[in-house]
């Protein structure tokens, strides 16, 4: 922790050294650029008659310093909008408000090309302001699941992972504030270590984005980022408070931000959040030991000059989660008994206390980024990221105290990215170094060994704009080196009938070339077509290569294969976008072929006999697979105040070599609802919404690879009432009251790994306050 | 520009204090696994005193020891054991931990989390009574020590001795009569031991 403080201090001083004023013209012009419908425009290129180009920030704000008295001509350019040159006579410090008019044919490009994290030919889905408000207090994956095509893989209500078009874990990449999130994401019971309160923007890009983001982005990318600091006011902030009946707890979050008056252009932000929930309840019963508590905090410094943006960011995520005790299984016999019972054998009371089995996870992320705007619209970016992920998993122990973790892993990741870009091209270099250590003294052989991993990537993307057609091509080269060391049992060489351990050392090298090509074509002013063909890859994860151990919770014994090869996928994603005055719709159709898809396959002829019982043996294998599916989303304004919203998704996945279904693929689902905006347009946060979620039974599965058939489909109803109060300028209060699972339906979900033992959460009444000042 | 590069370089120097290569792994001895187990069947004499059955040692009685060890933790191949109808046996578990040290007392000292089940016998052929005593001298139902009485003849069958590591609160719902409850899995928890061996309940010393 001391090292972090030193880092903050040194960079703070560093900022100070660079902020000396200059002599000469001293006037300042600042302003905002808006679209014709009043939304701030980020990325507008503003070119003074004489001087350097500047670009508007996320709030549409810009600032020009050292302006001389007299006439000043400013050109405003932004794709999708008509360029304009405005001339001002400047006598003193001036504030401008500029509105750009739409260019109807290319208006859709704004959304895509103004977004640095996105891709021209792949649709970017974002959580709306209202969706973010509604999801406050939920975990990261639950928040994301409001986006069509995103579902969840869960172990109860709190250990939840996002699934994009049927892929999860190492097959999707999470970009947390510009840094690849690196935890122990290989585990199905390892949720992303991200606090939704600390982020303001949630975006999902479903294409195979291997070129832009590197390995692992096979299924898609989740981009999570905070807003820029509000530099318009000396001090501002936000307080969130949420409460829920199911779990009898809630969460709180506070944020403060402002300017450092002594350093022009320097802004700061601090924030913290906490959460505490006890045992949650299904429709009929409590689940024991399912509480959660979190404490997270973050700090950010931003320094902006005419040509440079610097940012220093640090966040800590800390959680402790209980794992339902009834899901701790020993043998196949145990799991089958619980499936036959359909619900837990025991009755549990409500409690906040968390006992074994449980998880404690801490994730620290520090980032330093620098962006310099060069001439002719070019810019250079550099970014360093440091992450430390500390995961401890506790279980009911036989010999030692339950307070001694069964698994204790520390993963440290350094990453360094450089890129150069202009309006049409991006060239980048990315490097990453990882060190994973198992803390000794757990009294159990670690599931994964200690390892070092070094990776390097080089990529380039170029865009073409020819009339109504926009295209992009990209190419990338990746290199990865992995070096492991860990003790393993010599199962094939018994010494006098006893197992002996040996030190396994190994190293692997992976190379890969990936590429992408995509287009955006304006079929009309209402309809756009995007098509993207992307090749992405991932190296087999350490657990797939070297695991050798028992997984409680699934009662399986998993064995890795150190000869696995890289998994490669080519995904073709086609998107039709319709936007008219009343209807907004998108249809995405995709197909993805995966060469060497890696998965744990049960071996019916082999079991692992231990003194605790007999376990089915799952060994990692790879075969070719094919995924395909579609996501549809529409929003139709029935009148000025009523809106109907619908989203639906389906995915199919098969092992093409064995002609068999792949496990844990989401079932078909549909969500729709009616929204009534009962207040004026200024109060967009005042509405009522009734929605219905329907999920079908998953009928495409292999009976021999699962303990139980997928559960029945289900229907859930939710109601949300939101009211926005604007008390005075810059201050607003939003109150959201909602009921999830209104009818207290008892149901199980195929994508919940606890479905063998228990039902999903029952009715949950929420109240959420968000005060902005 | 130079200042920016210098700042970045300074940060890198500070951060290099984080480890840049993996530690040498240390072999863990799996403490959660029982290293070995032995079930000892000692013939005893059951004495009924006013409805209270006490068991006394029989001088010169021959013990039956069934040893489970090695990687497979199975009894010797092809062995099966004879118990006499009408006889009672003290069944005592000897277990060793990862270091070969006796560990069976850990089950008794955590009596609220442990209970053994004896499964697989044809209905009515066996009776069993828990006979564990904790450090305070209280009788507890664990099954490290117990008395097994053979009631009826049965051909060879596989008998299971399962030492259950129970979830918190589960033990309160288990009675002594559940010693042979085939639905023992409803008493949720984990198996610390699952020992299987073949046994033959014989009459008048008539075995094969």
Interface residues (C-beta under 8 A of the other chain):
Chain A: X3 X6 X7 X10 X11 X14 X17 X18 X288 X308 X310 X325 X326 X328 X329 X330 X331 X333 X334 X336 X337 X338 X341 X344 X345 X346 X355 X366 X368 X370 X372 X382 X384 X386 X388 X396 X397 X398 X399 X400 X406 X412 X414 X433 X435 X436 X437 X438 X440 X441 X442 X443 X444 X445 X446 X449 X450 X451 X452 X483 X484 X485 X486 X487 X491 X494 X496 X497 X498 X499 X501 X503 X552 X609 X610 X611 X612 X613 X614
Chain B: X3 X4 X6 X7 X8 X10 X11 X12 X14 X15 X17 X18 X19 X20 X21 X22 X23 X24 X25 X26 X27 X28 X29 X30 X31 X32 X33 X34 X37 X68 X69 X70 X71 X72 X73 X74 X97 X98 X103 X106 X113 X165 X167 X168 X169 X170 X173 X183 X185 X186 X187 X188 X189 X190 X191 X192 X193 X194 X195
